[in-house]
Amino acid sequence: MTDDRNRWERVKDIFQAAVSRGPEEWAAYLDQTCGDDRILLSEVDSMLRAHVNATAASFAGQPAIDALGVGQIGTAPLVMIGQQLGPYRIEAMIGAGGMGIVYRGRDTKLNRDVALKILPEAFANDPDRLARFKREAQVLASLNHQHIATIYGFEDSGITHALVLELVDGPTLADRIARAPLHVDEALAIAKQVAAALEAAHEQRVIHRDLKPVNIKVRDDGTVKVLDFGLAKALDMTAAGGVSQPPIAVPATSTGLVLGTMAYMAPEQARGRRVDKRADLWSFGCVLFEMLTGRPVFAGDTVSDIVAAVMKNEPDWDALPADVPETIRALLRRLLQKDPAQRQRDAGDVVLELNAALLSLSRVRSGAVRRGTRWLQPLAWATVVLAILFAGSLYQWGGRRAEFGARPVMRLELNLPAGVEIDNGYSPKVAVSPDGAELVFVGMADGVRQLYLRRLDEFAASVLRGTDTVWSCVFSPDGSTVAFIVGDRTLKKISLANGLVSTLAHSVDWERGLAWGEDDRITFARDGTLWQIAASGGVATQISRLNATRKEYAHSWPSSVAGGKWILFNSLVGSRRDDARIEALGVATGERHVVLESGEQPFYLPTGHLLFYREGALMAVSFDLDRLSTRGTAVRMVEDIGVDFVGAHVSAHSNTGSLIYPSNRTQASRLVWVSRQGVEEEITENPQSLLIPRLAPDGRRIVVQAGSDLWIEDTTRRTFRRLTSDATSGNSFPVWTPDGSRVVFRTMTGMHVMDADGSGHTQPVSGASRSVIDLPTTISPDGGKLAFIRQGVETPGDIYWLSLRGDDTPHSIVKSAEYDGGAQFSPDGHWMAYTSNESGRTQVYVRPFPGPDRSWPVSTQGGTHPQWNPNGRELFYRDGNKMMAVDVSATGSTLSLSDPHLLFEQRYAFGSAQTVADFDVTKDGQRFLMVKNDSAGARLNVVLNWFEELKQRVPSK
Amino acid sequence: MAVRKASGQAGTVSLLLQAWSRGELQAREELVPIVYRELRRRAGAYLRRERPDHTLQPTALVHEAYVRLIGQDRVDWRNRGHFFAIASQMMRRILTDYARAHEALKRPGAGLKVVLDDAVSAVEPRACECLDIDRALEQLASIDSRQEQIVELKYFGGLSETEIAAVLSISRATVTREWQTARAWLYRRIAAQTRGDA
């Protein structure tokens, strides 16, 4: 039991420390902290995944009573489920609101699903209103348009009265807007369909009267349906279209309901005047404005605030994004005219205007590609298109191949579309169709991760809708469909022909790969074992089991070969990358063959080669599919393939010999000098991210963490050499000794000190401990005392020091229940700057060293990463992207500090520790040594006819 | 030491709380039924929509019961903390009883989260977490009783993180961290139990 507890404390500590960092740091952090303890690692890993999912699902997001309380419709409506109403069987409740409760029903005669809107009792008991409603419903039922949700009819069982409606799946426009801002073309495409619906209804003299985002549904394929046409009036929701009479059956949250309606109501409607179709055009203007800006045009906390805004306020035209065409701005001005006489009056004209705008937008867009930043860009695209089509046609006419002889290998770069970024600087996942003609990649625009499709015979990439939060993707063997995994661990597929998205499986491991075999079965990982599901859907079956005696903890990276008979995959045991074994699994038999003892992410090519990764490079080896064994030696083929944030390499291969990958060279991290005014000068560039640079006392050498090693950059000799060796792992947090001869740093086995001359001479500073992690941050100017952050079970972080001469017992200096860190000795050694979030916010403080125990706050608005000016009269710290400075003067045992002032505000790296300065300062205090991460490289490398090179370098027979 | 009888329920509860915080355990036994009755009445009224005015914020239930039973708005947090701790525990019992009683009306293990909105199909049926959380919480309690208490106070008692920090005399940041951890643990446990529906 105590062991369990200790275990749990350990899991909890690492979990909490990880959560306080960003998800992009998790993998590295877990590797660092868990070391070889795979069970611990997988335990924390599963907790982190649960954390992400729980947050996404708002799990336990509101108190239990609130969650139960919204069931306050009472028990009666639930009783309806299962009952029969005419030909309709009531199946589930799907919504409730001012107009009554809505159920999903099954029309047992016509065998279709419908929505059943049960009228409120008060309403149904009034025969006059009911009769009027039935007449209205008949008129409404005559509306028949592709963008209007149809009213099928009225069902009356004597006591229950229900309106039968077309059931429309998909989110409402309000959901869609809440999720992320819409692109202009997307907004206009939706608006066009809404306007077309209005046009059709207005022709039938039906006015919607309550058009708003929650009444508009957007299906996954982009089709729009407008709901509840004319129902507001038919149900007497508003008296003569006004608001003088409150909605019937006001639910507890009716304020929200009224607010939701008022914000889109035309001024004349809000005044209670007679309304005509122009009121709908006003509401339409509000909806269009909201789609473009992401927020309602007229807002307020109370009904009267909103009404006042509707009556008086001019819309905030500046809120419209810059890329909204002028014609649309003018249209919005006409739609949002407060005087109906001045307002746009015809929905049909609106449709035409939107059409024209959409057309010119798509022209501008392809033009924008041509006007790209570099003159090479259009050329590159054109070449790629031609070359890939060329390669594709060769592939199809395989018989004529010989006539052409060996085709030249071509290397090209593709830029991603403007506005599409790489997620956090990590490589975007990419897939290519087997014929090499289509490319799908994961792109990030406006904070939404989506799939983009680039048909290589077109210039523009298009977003595949319904793919939000996508993580990885794979093409079907016929190239018609793409399977993908999204953030909530759902496996889905999207048809490239019609954009239809369907869900295949849940609880899928998003980081362990995906394969779609010739047998039309998709292989994925779930909880670390391999599963398969038919691409057409159905039940998933587990096909692999972990080998307990080998202590396997996961199977991953399936690749389907031999028509789906075998799956090549990785079986993982230890903590090092070398512990990934490549095996073949017989899908029907379950038998397993070891293919390679070490290698990651296996992929079989029709040329008879097995591709895999080892030591960061893409390797190829000849592979005998019949004997499931490799022949000859593996050859390093490509060295610069980028990795995603869990460290997996990203590449895609077509059967035509195209190799597509993001280069890791786009992930450059630079060391730069930055002046006090923010002027930059580059020192060095590295493909791995650089962390915690520290300038030696000679001002010439810089020690910096790259990957899990420390390196020394000599700025005069222009050399960059690895300092640490394989003898220690997890090397990080370097600190120079004041004489510049040695570096103290953190390893997986405690703090070490190493000679900086490259001799490799290393010795431990303190004993290793499993229960705490010590991060060295600063050494006193006399070289005698080392201060460090201790992270452990009892606290997220405290500051300690120990003597570097003799007795190495740690002494506590700063200890609170919260995270204390970032310690830096002042140049005279009498003071210490540090950070603490004891106040609930991380702030920088200074205190005397070693005592007495008092402190002065340095930052006022939150601050971290303290660092002294070597003259001792100034302290720097960071507040977000701001570099702040504070003048310090000490008289005896007291300190006076100026107000912080801004030096410069620019984006620089923030390092892996939250509090330890990820920068240093030159001796004269005039320049800052900073790390800058390059996230601009949103491009893909394309190698065409790569098979030629492969066959030449790795003969397959 | 016997608890001195005071006139009126408010005084009684206040004295019982004081006695309990001094370590007199039988005071707690006397306190429980009074608080339970009060909470049950209030929660039931809320859940059955008997309050015509709907002014009651559901999360304020525990606070309201406190004010009513203790008869004053500001007391030191030590007493108040004791009260909220048992009140949250009782709310857990009341709410899970309620959920269990109503589960029979629905599909097994599932509930409906209804968003009050007049769109046709605005909401989808959604699993009712409350019973699952209650069951998983019993297991969490065996490895981390403080986390159990935090979940009780926050999820069942409806207390804010700041209030929980005061009740347990820990920092707000610690409450956040522990809550996140407990939530992840519960989610993982519940997900593992409901899985297998491939």
Interface residues (C-beta under 8 A of the other chain):
Chain A: D4 R5 W8 K12 F15 Q16 V19 S20 S46 M47 L48 R49 A50 H51 N53 A54 A57 F59 A60 P63 A64 I65 D66 A67 L68 G69 V70 G71 Q72 I73 G74 T75 L78 V79 I81 A92 M93 I94 G95 A96 G97 G98 M99 V102 R104 A115 K117 A149 L165 L167 V168 D169 T172 A174 V214 N215 K217 L227 D228 P251 A252 T253 S254 G256 L257 G260 A505 H506 S507 W531 V539 A540 T541 A817 E818 N837 E838 G840
Chain B: A43 Y46 L47 R48 R49 H54 P58 T59 L61 M91 R92 L95 Y98 A99 H102 L105 K106 G111 L112 K113 V114 V115 L116 D117 D118 A119 V120 S121 A122 V123 E124 P125 C128 E129 C130 I133 I143 D144 V151 K154 Y155 F156 G157 G158 I170 S171 R172 A173 T174 R177 Q180 T181 R183 A184 W185 L186 Y187 R188 A191 R195 D197 A198
